[in-house]
Amino acid sequence: MTPSQTTPQPGDRLVAAIETQTVAIERAMVKAFWIQLAGLTVIISVAMTAFVVVVKAG
C-alpha cells in the first residue's frame, strides 16, 4: 500500500463536493418540478371553474 492510497488527495474533496452538489441540484429540480406541476394544476382548476361560472351566467 502506498501513502497515496491511504491519504486523501486534494482533488478528492473537490470531487466529493461536486458530487454532493450535483445530487442536491437534482433533488431540488425534481422538487421544483412537482411544485410547478401542482401550481399549474391549481391554476387550471381555477380557470376552468371561472369559465364554467361565466358560461352559466351568460
Secondary structure as GFF3:
##gff-version 3
##sequence-region A 1 58
A	DSSP	alpha_helix	3	6	.	.	.	ID=ss1
A	DSSP	alpha_helix	10	57	.	.	.	ID=ss2
###
